[in-house]
Amino acid sequence: MPYKSCIIGTGSSVPERVLSNQDLEEIVDTSDEWITRRTGIRDRRISSIHRNETSTDLGTRAAVKAMEMAGVTADSLDMIVVGTVTPDNQFPSAACMVQKEINAVNAGAFDISAGCTGFLYALAMADNAIRAGHCRRVLVAGIERLSSIVDWQDRSTCVLLADGAGAVVVDAREDSNGILSTHLKSDGNLGELLYSTYSTSTIPEILKDIDTKPFTLRMEGNRLFKRAVSYMAAISRDALEKNNLTAEDIRLVVPHQANIRIIDALAHTLGIPLEKVFTNVHKYGNTSSASIPIALDEANHAGLLKTGDNVLLVSFGAGLTWGAALLKWSM
Ligand code: ACO
């Protein structure tokens, strides 16, 4: 039997501070009612320079938890791949910085920049490396501190974005479960819908302890919204078709947590009941490439995933990029 890429451990870590919609009412002209109704978000986590909550810190904690659950040691990892647009430094990569912290002395490590689809791009690279026989064990993570690139004067984006990290350990196993297929797409012509620009945000008084980078995020939310639903639905159908499965065969969808209305519209378009769609956007907001591995870890801890369950992961983000992974749960 050929080797399959099997997820054998999940982990996540979010900053301690909870920033609520009511807190945001003090920062920009918005309301709890508007944010909840338009996005489903109530709280989000925002890191502080006074705690150990850098991208490396959050990523390391998520990685350690995933390895503990998998029962593996860091020296057994052949590769570390991190999806991120907010590493602590331009270089070394977030993957190399996490590698140093966990002492993964035998691994190659690199980052992938694919916006909110970063985790699925990273997972696809891990799957390809395992299928090709280059690696036996890979740590895949999504790590973000979007608070460091948010324009805190822009109410249309600062209410959405947040910080966190999630990770999985992927192992080569002779198993019928594991990753069935991954699907990646992008369209650089649509880069103007979501991009970073060199400018620094004015930081509100109650967030003086956040770390800031010399660029800020710009987004055309409305135009992005429509494409998010149609592109994620199309790539989900590609994944189902490739594996001769239908929407009824899916046990759980773990979508990118950007906006509850996008998630609801995706489920409706695919004909998948909302009970089969995992959401935690109300607690964490949009953590970009960290959102799927955090959600997967929570779904796993909640006992929502059983061995052999068909699980669909699907995301979209800056690039534009979008992607899906279909897997048979392997834990
Ligand atoms: N509070 C109150 N009013 C607001 C706020 C706010 N926080 N933000 C915008 N508004 C106002 C606008 O100014 C506008 O007012 P106007 O009609 O007087 O001009 C009105 O609300 C409607 O604005 P829209 O942009 O049309 O609102 P929409 O329903 O589209 O919701 C949102 C905006 C939530 C951004 C939505 O478009 C969305 O979620 N888009 C997708 C964004 C996303 O998921 N990005 C993910 C990728 S992130 C990454 O890759 C890092």
Boltz pocket constraint, residues with backbone or C-beta under 6 A from the ligand:
constraints:
  - pocket:
      binder: B
      contacts: [[A, 29], [A, 30], [A, 31], [A, 34], [A, 35], [A, 38], [A, 39], [A, 115], [A, 116], [A, 155], [A, 156], [A, 157], [A, 159], [A, 194], [A, 219], [A, 220], [A, 221], [A, 222], [A, 223], [A, 224], [A, 225], [A, 228], [A, 258], [A, 259], [A, 286], [A, 288], [A, 316], [A, 317], [A, 318]]
      max_distance: 6.0
